[in-house]
Amino acid sequence: MALPQRKQDATDTRLAAVTLPNGSAWLTKARNAALGRVSVMGLPARRDEYWRFTDPTTLVDAAAIDADVLPIEDNPEFSKNDALRVVFVDGVFDAAASDDLSLAGVTMTRLSQAEDITWAADLLGTLEERGQKPVERPLAALTTAMATDGLLIHVTGQAERAIHIRYDRKNVGADVSLHHVVKLDAGTTVTVLESGAGAARFASNMEVDVADGAAFHHVRAQGRDHGRRMNTHIFTRIGEGSTFKSFTLSVNGAMTRNDCIMEIVGDDATAHVSGACVGDGEGFHHDDTVFITHDAVGCESRQVFKKVLRNGAVGVFQGKILVKHGAQKTDGYQISQSLLLDGDSQFLAKPELEIYADDVACSHGSTSGAIDEDALFYLRSRGVPHKTATTLLTLSFLAEALQEIADEALAEDLRDRLAGWLDRHQH
């Protein structure tokens, strides 16, 4: 199908300036294939169904990177000191700040240094390409093509430590693309953490192949940089009896779009994706877009997203559960809620169910509301200062999303740091 002329012109202009990074033969092949997908699909535009709430222009236009990025502040982070630390600065691996890439039960290689790695050659770009149907995701293909580095993580046993991927920024105008691939063998377990400012504009893909009986836990903190523009994609294929859980905490940033595309292909699997977001100011726009496909029997999925918005901030949630023929005994749960702390902020939601099996239990819901004045009055009447009472009620609202984190120590760490951030930002 031919693209509309304006969309085709924009795509041709953008891709004409693309210079693919150097790499091994198999990596170059994967990058060229991804670039070909973008050429066919075209870059996203507001007329596209899943971009009507979010303008993608600043995520693809080189001239849109802010020249004057606001200062970085100390926002929610991790203090899990026993995690293996891998640091990228402006998208470049920082060996001095990173730990040695050796971990019992795991083999790790940098994407930029990967040569003949059969499992990676078979997997890189594969889940991203599978995730282009039924909804096209051209920015994911563009990231596959342009990523200069990333991690190839092969989990062969029980990882003795979490892997913490940290993204730091030094160059004000940094424009970064990274691509990670994680392969879990049957019965293995790993926890991957992500955090940091990233870049003025930051794009990342993570492809996660979870074999039968394996467990993947992912916790991400997006914050620190007020002017950050970010688009991320997680693609996962989930096998029989396996577990996939991902949680994202977001504060600050000018534009954030997080996509999670989950394909459940094995019976009795569990797939959870959740997020908590706090936005302040009319320059803040945060979009969570999720697509979960149930293609197996007896599986459970959960989507839990909470957003706190004020001073003109905009939050978006688009979530879909697709239950295919034969995916009986599916249990799909989806909830998206916003707490609007003033009349200027907006929450735009598009929950969807598409079900082709008759023995399922699927539900979705979306609500927006103001802070509970009765609860606020109760706390004030007990001597709790207004600022503290508002922080407590906000944390209570976000609690359901934070409860999705399997590691209670990590959850408590993020709760404490989020409480500190909220306290500092109360007016």
C-alpha positions in Angstrom: 0.0 0.0 0.0 1.4 3.4 -1.0 2.0 5.9 1.8 0.2 9.3 1.7 2.5 11.7 -0.2 3.3 14.0 2.8 4.1 11.0 5.0 6.3 9.5 2.3 8.1 12.8 1.8 8.8 13.1 5.5 10.0 9.5 5.7 12.3 9.8 2.6 13.8 13.0 4.0 14.5 11.5 7.4 15.9 8.3 6.1 18.1 10.0 3.5 20.1 11.4 6.4 20.5 8.0 8.1 24.0 6.6 8.3 23.9 3.1 9.8 26.5 2.3 12.5 29.3 0.0 11.6 29.0 -3.6 12.8 29.4 -7.3 11.9 27.8 -8.8 8.9 24.8 -10.2 10.8 24.2 -7.0 12.6 24.4 -4.9 9.4 21.9 -7.3 7.8 19.5 -6.8 10.7 19.9 -3.0 10.6 19.2 -2.9 6.9 16.2 -5.1 7.2 14.8 -2.7 10.0 15.5 0.3 7.8 13.6 -1.3 5.0 10.6 -1.8 7.4 10.6 1.9 8.2 10.7 2.8 4.5 7.6 0.6 3.9 5.7 1.8 7.0 6.6 5.4 6.9 7.3 7.5 10.0 4.4 8.0 12.4 2.1 10.9 12.2 -0.9 12.3 14.2 -3.3 10.7 11.7 -2.2 7.3 12.7 -4.6 5.6 15.2 -2.0 5.0 18.0 -0.5 8.5 17.6 -3.6 10.7 17.7 -3.0 11.6 21.4 0.8 12.2 21.0 2.6 14.2 18.4 5.6 12.1 17.3 7.4 15.0 15.5 9.9 15.8 18.3 10.8 12.1 18.5 12.0 12.0 14.8 12.8 15.6 13.8 16.5 16.3 14.4 15.8 20.0 14.7 13.4 19.4 17.6 16.1 18.6 20.2 16.1 21.3 22.8 19.2 23.4 22.7 18.6 24.6 26.2 17.9 21.5 28.3 16.9 22.3 31.9 19.2 21.2 34.7 19.2 17.7 35.9 17.9 17.2 39.5 18.1 14.2 41.9 14.9 12.3 41.1 13.7 8.8 41.9 16.6 6.4 41.4 17.9 3.0 42.5 20.2 2.3 45.5 20.4 -1.5 45.0 24.1 -1.6 45.6 24.5 -5.3 44.9 23.4 -5.0 41.3 26.0 -5.4 38.5 26.4 -1.9 37.0 26.6 -1.1 33.3 26.8 2.5 32.4 26.3 4.3 29.0 27.2 8.0 28.8 25.5 9.8 25.9 25.0 6.3 24.4 28.6 5.3 24.7 29.7 2.5 27.1 31.7 3.8 30.0 34.0 1.0 31.1 35.5 3.0 34.0 32.0 3.5 35.6 30.8 0.0 34.8 31.5 -3.3 36.5 33.1 -6.2 34.7 30.5 -7.8 32.4 30.7 -11.2 34.1 28.0 -12.7 36.1 27.3 -16.3 37.2 24.4 -17.7 35.1 24.6 -14.9 32.5 26.8 -14.1 29.5 26.8 -10.4 28.4 28.3 -8.8 25.3 28.0 -5.3 24.0 26.1 -5.0 20.8 28.8 -2.9 19.2 31.4 -5.6 19.8 29.3 -8.6 18.9 30.7 -10.9 16.2 29.4 -14.4 15.5 26.8 -14.9 18.3 24.3 -17.4 16.8 21.5 -16.8 19.4 21.7 -13.0 19.0 21.8 -13.2 15.2 18.6 -15.3 15.3 16.8 -13.0 17.8 17.9 -9.4 17.2 15.1 -7.6 15.3 12.9 -10.7 15.3 10.6 -9.8 18.1 10.5 -6.2 17.0 9.5 -7.4 13.5 6.8 -9.7 15.0 5.5 -6.8 17.0 4.8 -4.7 13.8 1.5 -6.6 13.4 -1.3 -5.9 13.8 -0.1 -2.3 14.7 2.9 -0.8 12.9 5.6 0.6 15.1 8.1 2.4 12.8 10.0 4.1 15.6 10.9 0.7 17.0 12.3 -0.4 13.6 14.1 2.9 13.3 15.8 2.3 16.6 16.8 -1.3 15.6 18.4 0.3 12.5 20.2 3.2 14.2 21.2 1.8 17.6 24.9 2.3 18.1 25.2 0.0 21.1 23.4 -2.0 23.8 23.6 -5.3 25.6 23.2 -8.9 24.4 22.2 -10.8 27.6 22.0 -14.6 27.5 20.6 -16.0 30.8 21.7 -19.6 31.2 21.1 -20.1 34.9 19.8 -18.2 38.0 21.4 -14.8 37.8 23.0 -14.2 41.2 22.7 -10.4 40.9 20.4 -7.9 39.2 21.8 -6.1 36.1 21.5 -2.3 36.4 21.8 -0.5 33.1 22.4 3.2 33.8 22.1 6.0 31.2 24.0 9.2 31.9 24.0 12.4 30.0 26.9 14.9 29.6 26.3 16.4 26.1 23.4 18.8 26.2 22.3 17.8 22.6 22.9 14.1 22.9 20.7 12.0 20.5 21.0 8.4 21.5 19.6 5.1 20.2 20.3 1.8 22.0 19.1 -1.8 21.5 19.2 -4.6 24.1 18.4 -8.3 23.5 17.7 -10.6 26.5 17.4 -14.4 26.0 16.3 -16.5 28.9 16.8 -20.3 28.7 14.2 -22.6 30.1 13.9 -22.4 33.9 16.2 -19.4 34.4 15.7 -16.1 36.2 17.1 -12.5 35.9 16.2 -9.0 37.0 17.1 -6.0 34.8 17.0 -2.5 36.1 17.2 0.7 34.0 17.7 4.3 35.1 19.2 7.6 34.3 18.7 10.8 32.3 19.6 9.1 29.0 19.9 12.0 26.5 18.2 15.1 25.2 16.5 12.6 22.9 16.7 8.9 23.9 15.4 5.9 22.0 15.7 2.3 23.1 14.5 -1.1 22.2 14.5 -4.2 24.5 13.7 -7.6 23.0 13.1 -10.3 25.7 12.6 -13.9 24.8 11.4 -15.8 27.9 11.6 -19.6 27.4 9.5 -22.1 29.2 9.5 -21.9 33.0 11.8 -18.8 33.0 11.2 -15.5 34.9 12.1 -12.0 33.8 11.8 -9.1 36.1 12.3 -5.5 34.9 12.1 -2.3 36.9 12.8 1.1 35.2 13.1 4.6 36.6 12.8 7.4 34.1 13.6 10.8 35.6 16.2 13.4 36.4 16.2 15.3 33.0 13.4 17.9 32.6 14.0 18.4 28.9 14.3 14.7 27.9 12.4 13.4 24.9 12.2 9.6 25.0 10.6 6.7 23.2 11.1 3.2 24.3 9.9 -0.2 23.1 9.8 -3.5 24.9 9.0 -6.6 22.9 8.6 -9.9 24.6 7.7 -13.5 23.7 6.6 -15.5 26.7 6.8 -19.3 26.9 4.9 -22.0 28.8 4.7 -21.5 32.6 7.0 -18.5 32.4 6.8 -15.0 34.0 7.4 -11.6 32.6 7.0 -8.5 34.9 7.9 -4.9 34.0 7.4 -1.7 36.0 8.3 1.8 35.1 8.4 4.9 37.3 8.5 8.2 35.3 9.0 11.8 36.5 10.0 14.9 34.6 10.8 14.9 30.9 9.1 16.9 28.1 7.9 13.9 26.0 7.9 10.2 26.9 6.4 7.4 24.9 6.7 3.9 26.4 5.5 1.0 24.3 5.2 -2.6 25.6 4.3 -5.4 23.2 3.8 -8.7 24.8 3.1 -12.0 23.0 2.1 -15.0 25.2 2.7 -18.2 23.3 3.0 -20.8 26.1 0.2 -22.1 28.4 0.0 -21.1 32.0 2.2 -18.0 31.6 2.0 -14.7 33.5 2.6 -11.3 32.0 2.4 -8.1 34.0 3.2 -4.6 32.9 2.7 -1.5 35.1 3.7 2.1 35.6 3.5 5.1 37.9 3.9 8.6 36.4 4.1 12.0 38.0 3.9 15.0 35.7 4.2 18.7 36.5 3.8 21.5 34.0 2.2 22.1 30.6 5.4 21.0 28.8 5.0 17.4 30.3 3.5 14.7 28.0 3.6 11.0 29.0 2.2 8.2 26.9 2.0 4.5 27.9 0.9 2.2 25.0 0.5 -1.5 25.6 -0.5 -4.4 23.4 -0.9 -7.9 24.9 -1.7 -10.9 22.7 -2.9 -14.1 24.4 -2.2 -17.0 22.1 -2.2 -19.9 24.7 -4.4 -21.5 27.3 -4.7 -20.6 31.0 -2.6 -17.4 31.0 -2.8 -14.3 33.1 -2.0 -10.7 32.1 -2.2 -7.5 34.1 -1.9 -3.8 33.1 -1.8 -1.4 36.0 -1.1 2.3 35.2 -1.4 5.3 37.5 -0.6 8.9 36.6 -0.5 12.0 38.8 -0.8 15.2 36.7 -0.9 19.0 37.5 -0.2 22.4 36.1 -1.3 21.5 32.5 0.5 18.1 32.3 -0.8 15.5 29.8 -1.0 11.8 30.4 -2.0 9.2 27.8 -2.8 5.5 28.2 -3.5 3.1 25.3 -3.9 -0.5 26.2 -5.2 -3.5 24.3 -5.8 -7.1 25.2 -6.1 -9.4 22.2 -7.3 -12.9 23.0 -6.9 -15.2 20.0 -9.0 -18.3 19.0 -8.2 -21.1 21.4 -6.7 -19.0 24.1 -9.2 -20.3 26.7 -9.0 -19.7 30.4 -7.4 -16.3 29.8 -7.5 -13.9 32.8 -6.8 -10.4 31.5 -6.9 -7.3 33.8 -6.4 -3.7 32.8 -6.7 -0.5 34.8 -5.6 3.0 34.0 -6.3 5.9 36.4 -5.3 9.5 36.8 -5.2 11.9 39.7 -5.6 15.4 38.3 -4.4 18.0 40.9 -5.9 20.9 38.9 -8.3 21.8 36.2 -5.6 22.3 33.5 -4.2 18.8 33.2 -5.5 16.1 30.9 -5.7 12.3 30.9 -6.5 10.6 27.6 -7.3 6.9 27.7 -8.1 4.3 25.1 -8.6 0.9 26.7 -9.5 -2.0 24.3 -10.5 -5.7 24.4 -10.6 -7.9 21.4 -11.7 -11.5 22.3 -12.1 -14.5 20.1 -12.4 -17.2 22.8 -15.5 -17.9 24.9 -14.0 -19.1 28.2 -12.2 -16.0 29.5 -12.3 -13.4 32.3 -11.2 -10.0 30.9 -11.8 -6.6 32.3 -10.7 -3.0 31.7 -11.4 0.3 33.4 -10.2 3.9 33.3 -11.0 6.7 35.6 -9.9 10.3 36.3 -10.5 12.3 39.4 -9.3 14.9 41.8 -7.7 14.4 45.2 -10.2 13.0 47.8 -11.2 16.2 49.8 -12.7 14.1 52.6 -9.5 12.2 53.1 -7.5 15.4 52.9 -9.8 17.0 55.5 -9.4 14.0 57.7 -5.6 14.1 57.6 -5.6 17.9 58.2 -8.0 17.6 61.1 -5.5 15.1 62.7 -2.7 17.7 62.5 -1.1 16.6 59.3 0.2 19.6 57.3 -1.4 20.2 53.9 1.8 19.5 52.0 2.4 16.2 53.8 -1.2 15.1 53.6 -1.2 15.7 49.8 2.0 13.6 49.4 0.5 10.8 51.5 -2.7 10.7 49.4 -0.7 10.8 46.2 1.5 7.9 47.3 -1.7 6.0 48.3 -3.1 6.5 44.8 0.1 5.2 43.2 0.4 2.2 45.6 -1.4 -0.3 43.4 1.1 0.2 40.6 4.1 0.0 42.9 2.8 -3.2 44.4 3.4 -4.8 41.0 7.2 -4.8 41.7 8.1 -8.3 42.8 11.2 -7.2 44.8 9.8 -5.5 47.9 13.2 -3.9 48.7 13.2 -2.2 45.2 9.5 -1.2 45.7 10.3 0.4 49.1 13.3 2.2 47.6 11.3 3.8 44.9 8.5 4.7 47.3 10.9 6.5 49.5 12.5 8.4 46.7 9.2 9.2 45.1 8.0 10.6 48.4 11.0 12.8 48.6 10.4 14.1 45.1 6.8 14.8 45.7 7.6 16.6 48.9 10.1 18.9 47.2 7.6 19.7 44.3 4.5 20.5 46.4 3.5 24.1 46.0 
